[in-house]
Amino acid sequence: MLLDRIVLVAWFTLLAGCGGAGGDSTSDFAQRLAASGSATSGRVSQGTVPSGLPGLMHGARAIASLPAPSSTPAITVDQFFQWAELAFPQYFPPGGQPGTFQTYQFRYYPATDLYLAVQGGTRVVALGRDTGYQIVDLGAFTDFAPVVVATVQGTRTITYGGVSVQVVIHMPAAAVKDALVLYHGTVWFDDRILPAAQNTLDSFKRLLLRDDTLLVSVAYPQQNREIGEGLREAEAALLWVKNEASRALGVSINRVFMAGHSQGAYLVTRLNTMHRTDGVIANAPGPLDFEYRCLLEERGGAPRSEECGLMSPRYGPASANPAPYRSISLLSFTQGFKADALFVQGQDDGVIQMRSWPLFRQAVQTCTNCQQPVFLEVAGGHEALFRSVEARAAFNQFLDERRVR
């Protein structure tokens, strides 16, 4: 309408008079909308898509080959922009300038002189050099949801502090509030760590009573590595979630929790002495006493393991040089926990684990510089957290109590 256009041009003129034009993307966006005549009417051009913007300009076609979802997944505007930058960096290079104007949420990309915008949460539009400076409708916002979700979740390689590691991500349909970083158990061969990370994600996902938690399962390497050497990649993944995942995935993360099983529980326990989180869950953490385990193997009291077999050529047998074995045992990391921790242990676990469990529990319970530890001992063996109804209830209660703090 003419009156709407007069108001828009007057608004832009006021911004320009205040110094907003020139370097301000919002005022520039308003000016271009005014020139195109499509800003305030709520209608956008349905013209031919320019050839300079392939793929993205055909959102419905881009996802046509994907299996039809049982329901349309929910995505945020930030997740959509993140997907566009990942999928089409030649048009939308990462780091676009965000802004809002009337019903539009947009990002401006100076290098390509393009605006990508979501109008009223329903339509995706573009405006800039490759659209002939005419606003072009790219399709319904919800049409992009399946491909956006498929991109921001699943397997990806993340890097933090120069350390790269693969992770498996689950992005819930509900609004993301918290993140749970997961660590799998012992998997000696690295060609099996991605399936292990996926299985760990699936196992913890089944434990949760609510689907509003971002899950990041870390495929940390173990092959030809000493116990604890995967801590480097495990730490990088945690710090990525804490400091970069929100931007990288286009979500808001309020709290960060860690959870692990077996050697993954060993890692989250050690990480709890290094970095503050909102809570840690460790199921059957170990090895608790690596010296004892390797001594048993030396004497024929336990089957040979890759982990002990790796140590002996480097340091000598545990009987002759126990210090390196002792130094990486979890019994050496029972102080200085920076977050509350829930330790779950199946009472009918293996003999080696149960011999050292009371020693570990006592050491943690008498810690004077630890946040609150919680111990739960139930039936269920090494997989107790995933088999016990009581353990599942305790797991969810532990998270819920710390979500409201």
Backbone hydrogen bonds, N-H to C=O, Kabsch-Sander energy under -0.5 kcal/mol:
donor,donor_aa,acceptor,acceptor_aa,energy
5,R,1,M,-1.9
6,I,2,L,-2.3
7,V,3,L,-2.2
8,L,4,D,-2.4
9,V,5,R,-2.7
10,A,6,I,-2.3
11,W,7,V,-2.5
12,F,8,L,-2.5
13,T,9,V,-2.4
14,L,10,A,-2.0
15,L,11,W,-2.0
16,A,12,F,-2.7
17,G,13,T,-2.3
18,C,14,L,-1.2
19,G,16,A,-1.5
20,G,15,L,-3.2
23,G,21,A,-1.0
24,D,20,G,-1.0
25,S,23,G,-0.6
28,D,24,D,-1.8
29,F,25,S,-2.5
30,A,26,T,-2.3
31,Q,27,S,-2.2
32,R,28,D,-2.3
33,L,29,F,-2.3
34,A,30,A,-2.3
35,A,31,Q,-2.2
36,S,32,R,-1.8
37,G,33,L,-1.4
38,S,33,L,-1.1
39,A,33,L,-0.7
45,S,135,I,-0.5
53,L,50,P,-1.5
56,L,54,P,-2.7
57,M,53,L,-0.8
58,H,55,G,-1.6
59,G,56,L,-0.6
59,G,138,L,-1.0
62,A,58,H,-2.7
63,I,59,G,-1.1
64,A,61,R,-1.0
66,L,63,I,-1.4
79,Q,250,G,-0.5
80,F,76,T,-1.9
81,F,77,V,-2.3
82,Q,78,D,-2.5
83,W,79,Q,-2.4
84,A,80,F,-2.5
85,E,81,F,-2.3
86,L,82,Q,-2.0
87,A,83,W,-3.2
88,F,84,A,-2.6
91,Y,88,F,-1.6
92,F,88,F,-3.0
97,Q,108,Y,-2.9
99,G,106,F,-2.0
101,F,104,Y,-2.3
104,Y,101,F,-3.1
105,Q,118,V,-2.1
106,F,99,G,-2.8
107,R,116,L,-2.2
108,Y,97,Q,-2.4
109,Y,114,L,-2.8
112,T,109,Y,-1.1
113,D,109,Y,-1.3
114,L,109,Y,-1.4
115,Y,127,L,-2.8
116,L,107,R,-2.4
117,A,125,V,-2.9
118,V,105,Q,-2.8
119,Q,117,A,-0.5
119,Q,123,R,-3.1
120,G,103,T,-3.5
120,G,118,V,-0.7
122,T,119,Q,-2.1
123,R,119,Q,-1.8
124,V,139,G,-2.7
125,V,117,A,-2.9
126,A,136,V,-2.0
127,L,115,Y,-2.0
129,R,113,D,-2.2
131,T,128,G,-1.3
132,G,129,R,-1.3
133,Y,128,G,-3.0
134,Q,131,T,-1.1
136,V,126,A,-2.6
137,D,45,S,-1.8
138,L,124,V,-3.7
139,G,124,V,-0.7
141,F,122,T,-3.2
143,D,140,A,-1.0
144,F,140,A,-0.6
144,F,141,F,-1.2
145,A,142,T,-1.0
148,V,144,F,-2.3
149,V,145,A,-2.7
150,A,146,P,-2.3
151,T,147,V,-1.2
152,V,148,V,-2.7
153,Q,149,V,-1.8
154,G,169,I,-2.2
156,R,167,V,-2.2
158,I,156,R,-0.6
158,I,165,V,-2.7
160,Y,163,V,-2.5
163,V,160,Y,-1.8
164,S,162,G,-0.5
165,V,158,I,-2.2
167,V,156,R,-2.7
168,V,217,S,-2.6
169,I,154,G,-2.2
170,H,215,L,-2.6
171,M,169,I,-0.5
174,A,211,D,-0.8
177,K,212,D,-1.8
178,D,212,D,-0.9
179,A,255,R,-2.7
180,L,214,L,-3.0
181,V,257,F,-3.0
182,L,216,V,-2.9
183,Y,259,A,-1.5
184,H,218,V,-0.7
192,R,189,F,-1.9
193,I,190,D,-1.0
196,A,192,R,-1.8
197,A,193,I,-2.6
198,Q,194,L,-2.5
199,N,195,P,-2.8
200,T,196,A,-2.4
201,L,197,A,-2.3
202,D,198,Q,-2.7
203,S,199,N,-2.5
204,F,200,T,-2.3
205,K,201,L,-2.5
206,R,202,D,-1.9
207,L,203,S,-1.0
208,L,204,F,-1.5
212,D,210,R,-0.6
214,L,178,D,-2.7
215,L,170,H,-1.9
216,V,180,L,-2.2
217,S,168,V,-3.1
218,V,182,L,-2.8
218,V,216,V,-0.5
219,A,166,Q,-2.6
220,Y,218,V,-1.3
225,R,222,Q,-2.0
229,E,226,E,-2.2
231,L,228,G,-1.7
232,R,229,E,-1.1
234,A,230,G,-2.4
235,E,231,L,-2.7
236,A,232,R,-1.8
237,A,233,E,-2.2
238,L,234,A,-1.9
239,L,235,E,-2.6
240,W,236,A,-2.1
241,V,237,A,-2.2
242,K,238,L,-2.4
243,N,239,L,-2.3
244,E,240,W,-2.8
245,A,240,W,-2.2
248,A,244,E,-2.8
249,L,245,A,-2.8
250,G,246,S,-1.0
251,V,246,S,-1.5
253,I,251,V,-0.5
254,N,177,K,-3.5
254,N,252,S,-0.5
255,R,177,K,-0.8
257,F,179,A,-2.9
258,M,279,G,-2.1
259,A,181,V,-2.4
260,G,281,I,-1.9
261,H,183,Y,-1.7
262,S,283,N,-2.7
264,G,261,H,-2.4
266,Y,262,S,-1.8
267,L,263,Q,-2.0
268,V,264,G,-2.2
269,T,265,A,-1.8
270,R,266,Y,-2.1
271,L,267,L,-3.0
272,N,268,V,-1.4
273,T,270,R,-1.5
274,M,271,L,-1.5
275,H,271,L,-2.7
278,D,256,V,-3.2
280,V,340,D,-1.9
281,I,258,M,-2.3
282,A,342,L,-3.0
283,N,260,G,-2.6
284,A,282,A,-0.6
284,A,344,V,-3.2
286,G,262,S,-1.2
293,R,289,D,-1.9
294,C,290,F,-2.3
295,L,291,E,-2.1
296,L,292,Y,-2.2
297,E,293,R,-1.7
298,E,294,C,-2.2
299,R,295,L,-1.9
300,G,297,E,-1.1
301,G,296,L,-3.0
302,A,296,L,-0.7
309,G,305,S,-2.0
310,L,306,E,-1.7
311,M,307,E,-1.1
312,S,308,C,-1.9
314,R,310,L,-0.6
314,R,311,M,-0.7
315,Y,311,M,-2.7
316,G,311,M,-0.5
316,G,312,S,-2.2
320,A,317,P,-0.9
321,N,317,P,-2.4
326,R,322,P,-2.6
327,S,323,A,-2.4
328,I,324,P,-0.7
329,S,326,R,-1.0
330,L,287,P,-2.1
331,L,288,L,-2.2
332,S,329,S,-2.0
333,F,330,L,-2.2
338,K,272,N,-2.9
341,A,372,Q,-1.9
342,L,280,V,-3.0
343,F,341,A,-0.6
343,F,374,V,-3.4
344,V,282,A,-2.7
344,V,342,L,-0.6
345,Q,376,L,-2.4
346,G,381,G,-0.5
347,Q,378,V,-2.9
349,D,346,G,-1.3
354,M,350,G,-2.4
355,R,351,V,-1.9
356,S,352,I,-1.1
357,W,353,Q,-1.4
360,F,356,S,-2.2
361,R,357,W,-2.9
362,Q,358,P,-2.3
363,A,359,L,-2.0
364,V,360,F,-2.3
365,Q,361,R,-2.6
366,T,362,Q,-1.5
367,C,364,V,-1.4
371,Q,337,F,-1.6
374,V,341,A,-3.2
376,L,343,F,-2.9
378,V,345,Q,-1.7
378,V,376,L,-0.5
383,E,380,G,-0.9
384,A,381,G,-1.4
386,F,383,E,-1.3
387,R,383,E,-0.9
387,R,384,A,-1.0
388,S,384,A,-2.5
392,R,388,S,-2.2
393,A,389,V,-2.2
394,A,390,E,-2.2
395,F,391,A,-2.6
396,N,392,R,-2.2
397,Q,393,A,-2.4
398,F,394,A,-2.6
399,L,395,F,-1.8
400,D,396,N,-2.8
401,E,397,Q,-2.6
402,R,398,F,-1.0
403,R,399,L,-1.0
403,R,400,D,-0.5
404,V,400,D,-0.9
